[in-house]
Amino acid sequence: MTQIKKLLINTINPSIEARDLQTLQNKTGNIYESIAIIAKRANQINSKIKDELHRKLEEFGSLTDNLEEINENKEQIEISRFYERMANPAIQATNELLNDKIYHKSKEA
C-alpha cells in the first residue's frame, strides 16, 4: 500500500463530526457552493476508490473458484478491510476543502 493511503487512514478521522457552516461558507462565499464543491469532489474520490478496489479484487477472482476458496482468501479480506477503514469520500472531500487542497473556480469570474 502506498504511503499516501496509509496517511489517509491515520490522519483523517472516519467518524462524522459537526462542522461550522460559517467556516465552509467562508471558503467560497456561499454555503451551497461549498457543499456542491464537496459533493463533486466526493464523487471523484468515490469513483477512484471504487475502480481501484475492483481492480485489486479482480486479481483474486477466477471462474473455477469454489465457495471454500473464496472464503479463505486472506489477502482479499485484508484489502477489503483496508478500504473499509478509510474515511467516507464526503469526509475526505470536506477535509480537503477546509485545508485548501481543492482548486475551484467560479463561473462568474
C-alpha positions as CSV (number, residue, x, y, z in Angstrom):
1,M,0.0,0.0,0.0
2,T,1.2,3.4,-0.7
3,Q,2.3,5.8,2.0
4,I,-0.3,8.4,0.9
5,K,-3.2,5.9,1.5
6,K,-1.8,4.9,4.9
7,L,-1.7,8.6,5.8
8,L,-5.3,9.0,4.7
9,I,-6.3,6.3,7.2
10,N,-4.2,7.6,10.0
11,T,-4.8,11.4,9.6
12,I,-8.5,11.7,8.7
13,N,-11.0,10.8,11.4
14,P,-13.5,8.4,9.7
15,S,-16.2,9.5,12.2
16,I,-18.7,12.1,11.3
17,E,-18.0,15.4,13.0
18,A,-20.2,18.5,13.3
19,R,-18.7,21.3,11.1
20,D,-19.1,25.0,11.4
21,L,-21.2,26.2,8.5
22,Q,-19.6,29.6,8.6
23,T,-16.2,28.1,8.0
24,L,-17.4,26.2,5.0
25,Q,-19.2,29.4,3.7
26,N,-16.0,31.4,4.1
27,K,-14.2,29.1,1.7
28,T,-16.4,30.1,-1.3
29,G,-18.6,32.9,-0.1
30,N,-21.7,30.7,-0.4
31,I,-22.6,27.6,1.7
32,Y,-24.4,26.0,-1.2
33,E,-21.4,26.4,-3.5
34,S,-19.1,24.9,-0.8
35,I,-21.4,21.9,-0.5
36,A,-21.6,21.5,-4.3
37,I,-17.8,21.5,-4.5
38,I,-17.6,18.9,-1.7
39,A,-20.2,16.7,-3.4
40,K,-18.4,16.8,-6.7
41,R,-15.0,16.0,-5.1
42,A,-16.6,13.2,-3.1
43,N,-17.9,11.7,-6.3
44,Q,-14.4,11.9,-7.8
45,I,-12.9,10.2,-4.8
46,N,-15.6,7.6,-4.6
47,S,-15.2,6.6,-8.3
48,K,-11.4,6.4,-8.0
49,I,-11.6,4.2,-4.9
50,K,-14.2,2.0,-6.4
51,D,-12.2,1.5,-9.6
52,E,-9.1,0.8,-7.6
53,L,-10.8,-1.7,-5.3
54,H,-12.4,-3.6,-8.2
55,R,-9.0,-3.7,-10.0
56,K,-7.3,-5.2,-6.9
57,L,-10.1,-7.7,-6.2
58,E,-10.2,-8.9,-9.8
59,E,-6.8,-10.4,-9.3
60,F,-8.3,-12.9,-6.8
61,G,-11.3,-13.9,-8.9
62,S,-11.5,-16.8,-11.2
63,L,-14.3,-18.8,-12.8
64,T,-13.2,-22.1,-11.2
65,D,-13.1,-21.0,-7.5
66,N,-15.4,-22.8,-5.2
67,L,-17.0,-21.3,-2.2
68,E,-14.4,-22.5,0.3
69,E,-11.5,-21.0,-1.6
70,I,-13.3,-17.6,-1.8
71,N,-14.0,-17.5,2.0
72,E,-10.4,-18.4,2.9
73,N,-8.6,-15.8,0.8
74,K,-6.8,-13.7,3.4
75,E,-5.3,-11.1,1.0
76,Q,-8.7,-10.3,-0.3
77,I,-10.1,-9.9,3.2
78,E,-7.2,-7.6,4.1
79,I,-7.7,-5.4,1.1
80,S,-11.4,-5.1,1.8
81,R,-10.7,-4.2,5.5
82,F,-8.2,-1.5,4.4
83,Y,-10.9,0.2,2.3
84,E,-13.5,-0.1,5.0
85,R,-11.2,1.7,7.4
86,M,-10.8,4.7,5.1
87,A,-12.9,7.8,5.8
88,N,-16.0,8.3,3.8
89,P,-15.4,10.2,0.5
90,A,-17.6,13.1,1.7
91,I,-15.4,13.4,4.9
92,Q,-12.3,13.3,2.8
93,A,-13.6,16.0,0.4
94,T,-14.7,18.2,3.3
95,N,-11.2,17.9,4.8
96,E,-9.6,18.8,1.5
97,L,-11.8,21.9,1.2
98,L,-11.1,23.1,4.7
99,N,-7.3,22.5,4.2
100,D,-7.4,24.4,0.8
101,K,-6.4,21.3,-1.2
102,I,-9.3,21.7,-3.7
103,Y,-8.9,24.1,-6.5
104,H,-12.3,25.6,-7.5
105,K,-13.1,28.4,-9.9
106,S,-16.4,30.4,-10.0
107,K,-18.1,30.6,-13.4
108,E,-18.8,34.3,-12.9
109,A,-15.0,35.1,-12.6
